């Protein structure tokens, strides 16, 4: 009985949390600062409603609804991550030609390999799972890259940006762990089957804590004006990265 109650709370908590977050973001007009994150939350809420409705239509409608909405929300997640790192923390990142090229090539390669692998899948379920795993890999790679860049360049987090990135990071880690376990056990049910649900619950809780209190102006000033030492270190690392990724760099 207790386990059933806990499981029900874990399943319905994200929906209630997303409704609360959307209310807070709209009430404080933060949708102007974080339009893609608001779009992600709206997509997640719509996805929950569609999946719940399709559950009563039959197994096949629920199957297609689940996986189509899963891929749609995946795109919304990428937009939210893009917003945090490229529109807020690294505003001029996309202006470097080398950065744009390397991300375009990697993104195109992952997309092509995903399509080829999905076409060779034994059935539709396997194809959708492969596409979802490719997204998980891409999401994790982008998060690891930019979080590492934040550390190396001495950038300061704001509470909103840290909360969003941490939430998506926890989900990415849980998704990769679940995929690894399922592959190793040949998709035999295990205790870790619900790890992604619990990770989503934790992410929603982090977002609630991040947005429940309005960000202070002092925190924003600290994030926007790092110390001279950090600025010099950031410039040094930025120069090293640009030289290393420059398309004109000679290998010999």
C-alpha positions in Angstrom: 0.0 0.0 0.0 2.7 2.4 1.0 4.8 1.6 -2.1 1.7 2.2 -4.3 1.2 5.6 -2.7 4.9 6.5 -3.1 4.9 5.4 -6.7 1.8 7.4 -7.5 3.3 10.5 -6.0 6.5 10.0 -7.9 4.5 9.8 -11.2 2.3 12.8 -10.6 4.8 15.1 -8.9 6.4 16.3 -12.1 3.1 17.4 -13.6 2.2 19.4 -10.4 5.7 20.8 -10.3 5.6 21.9 -14.0 2.3 23.6 -13.5 3.7 25.5 -10.5 6.9 26.4 -12.4 5.0 27.8 -15.3 2.8 29.8 -13.0 5.9 31.3 -11.3 7.7 32.0 -14.5 4.6 33.7 -16.1 3.8 35.7 -13.0 7.3 37.0 -12.7 7.5 37.5 -16.4 10.6 35.4 -16.6 9.3 34.0 -19.9 11.1 37.0 -21.5 14.4 35.9 -20.1 13.9 32.2 -20.5 11.5 31.7 -23.4 12.9 28.3 -24.4 12.8 26.9 -20.8 9.2 28.0 -20.6 8.6 26.3 -24.0 10.2 23.1 -22.6 7.9 23.2 -19.5 4.9 23.8 -21.7 5.9 20.9 -24.0 6.3 18.6 -20.9 2.9 19.5 -19.6 1.3 19.0 -23.0 3.1 15.7 -23.4 1.8 14.4 -20.0 -1.8 15.3 -21.1 -1.4 13.6 -24.5 0.1 10.4 -23.0 -2.5 10.2 -20.3 -5.3 10.6 -22.9 -3.8 8.1 -25.4 -3.5 5.5 -22.6 -7.3 5.0 -23.0 -7.2 4.7 -26.8 -5.3 1.5 -26.9 -1.8 0.1 -26.9 -0.8 1.1 -30.4 -2.0 4.8 -30.1 -0.2 5.1 -26.8 3.0 3.6 -28.3 3.2 6.2 -31.1 2.1 9.0 -28.8 4.7 8.2 -26.2 7.7 8.0 -28.6 6.7 10.9 -30.9 6.2 13.2 -27.8 9.5 11.9 -26.4 11.4 13.0 -29.5 9.5 16.3 -29.5 10.4 17.1 -25.9 14.0 16.1 -26.7 14.1 19.0 -29.1 12.7 21.3 -26.5 15.4 20.2 -24.1 18.1 21.0 -26.6 16.6 24.5 -27.1 16.5 25.1 -23.3 20.2 24.0 -23.0 21.1 26.2 -25.9 19.4 29.1 -24.2 21.3 28.7 -20.9 24.8 28.3 -22.4 24.7 30.2 -25.7 22.2 33.0 -25.0 23.1 33.7 -21.4 26.5 32.3 -20.3 28.5 32.3 -23.5 26.8 35.0 -25.6 29.5 35.3 -28.2 30.3 31.6 -28.5 28.5 31.1 -31.8 30.4 34.0 -33.4 33.5 31.9 -33.5 33.5 30.1 -36.9 35.5 27.1 -35.6 32.9 26.5 -32.8 30.0 26.6 -35.2 31.7 24.2 -37.6 32.7 21.6 -35.0 29.2 21.5 -33.4 27.5 21.4 -36.9 29.7 18.5 -38.0 29.2 16.6 -34.7 25.5 17.2 -34.8 25.1 16.1 -38.4 27.2 13.0 -37.8 25.1 11.9 -34.8 21.9 12.5 -36.8 23.1 10.5 -39.8 24.4 7.6 -37.7 21.1 7.6 -35.7 19.0 7.4 -38.9 21.2 4.6 -40.3 21.0 2.7 -37.1 17.3 3.2 -36.7 16.6 1.9 -40.2 18.5 -1.3 -39.4 16.5 -1.9 -36.2 14.5 -5.0 -35.8 11.2 -3.2 -35.1 9.7 0.2 -34.5 10.3 0.1 -30.8 14.0 -0.6 -31.2 14.2 2.3 -33.7 12.6 4.8 -31.4 14.8 3.6 -28.5 18.0 4.1 -30.6 16.8 7.6 -31.5 16.2 8.4 -27.8 19.7 7.0 -26.9 21.3 9.2 -29.5 19.6 12.3 -28.0 20.7 11.3 -24.5 24.3 11.0 -25.8 24.1 14.4 -27.5 22.5 16.1 -24.5 25.2 14.7 -22.2 28.0 15.7 -24.5 26.8 19.3 -24.8 26.3 19.6 -21.0 29.8 18.1 -20.2 31.4 20.4 -22.7 29.9 23.6 -21.5 30.1 22.8 -17.8 33.8 22.0 -18.3 34.2 25.3 -20.2 32.5 27.1 -17.4 35.1 25.7 -15.0 38.1 26.3 -17.2 37.2 29.8 -18.1 36.1 30.9 -14.6 32.6 31.8 -15.5 30.1 32.5 -12.7 26.7 30.8 -12.5 23.5 32.6 -11.8 21.0 30.6 -9.6 18.5 30.2 -12.5 21.1 29.0 -15.0 22.7 26.6 -12.5 19.3 25.2 -11.5 18.3 24.5 -15.1 21.7 23.0 -16.1 21.8 20.9 -12.9 18.3 19.5 -13.6 19.0 18.5 -17.1 22.4 17.1 -16.1 20.8 14.8 -13.5 18.3 13.6 -16.2 21.1 13.0 -18.7 23.2 11.0 -16.2 20.1 8.9 -15.2 19.2 8.2 -18.9 22.7 7.0 -19.7 22.9 4.8 -16.6 19.5 3.3 -17.4 20.5 2.7 -21.1 23.7 1.0 -20.0 22.0 -1.3 -17.5 19.2 -2.2 -20.0 21.8 -3.1 -22.6 23.9 -5.1 -20.2 20.9 -7.1 -18.9 19.3 -7.4 -22.4 16.3 -5.4 -21.3 15.4 -7.7 -18.4 13.4 -5.7 -15.8 15.6 -4.4 -13.0 15.4 -2.0 -10.0 16.9 0.8 -12.1 14.0 0.8 -14.5 12.4 3.8 -12.6 15.7 5.7 -12.2 14.7 8.2 -15.0 11.4 8.9 -13.3 13.1 9.7 -10.0 15.7 11.8 -11.7 12.9 13.8 -13.3 11.3 14.3 -9.9 14.7 15.5 -8.5 15.1 17.9 -11.4 11.7 19.4 -10.9 12.4 19.8 -7.2 15.7 21.6 -8.0 13.8 23.9 -10.5 11.2 24.7 -7.8 14.0 25.6 -5.3 15.8 27.7 -8.0 12.7 29.7 -9.1 10.7 30.0 -5.8 12.9 32.9 -4.6 13.5 35.8 -7.0 17.2 36.1 -8.1 18.9 39.0 -6.3 20.5 41.8 -8.3 23.7 41.4 -6.4 24.0 37.8 -7.6 23.5 38.9 -11.2 26.2 41.5 -10.8 28.7 39.0 -9.4 28.0 36.6 -12.3 28.3 39.4 -14.9 31.4 41.0 -13.3 34.0 38.3 -12.4 37.3 39.2 -10.7 40.3 40.4 -12.8 42.1 37.1 -12.1 39.2 35.1 -13.5 38.9 37.4 -16.5 42.6 36.9 -17.3 42.3 33.2 -16.9 39.1 33.1 -19.0 40.9 35.0 -21.8 43.9 32.7 -21.7 41.7 29.6 -22.0 39.6 31.2 -24.7 42.7 31.9 -26.7 43.9 28.4 -26.3 40.6 26.9 -27.3 40.3 29.2 -30.4 43.8 28.3 -31.5 43.2 24.6 -31.0 39.9 24.6 -32.8 40.9 27.0 -35.5 40.2 25.6 -39.0 43.4 27.2 -40.2 45.6 25.4 -37.7 48.3 23.3 -39.3 48.7 19.8 -38.1 52.4 19.6 -39.4 
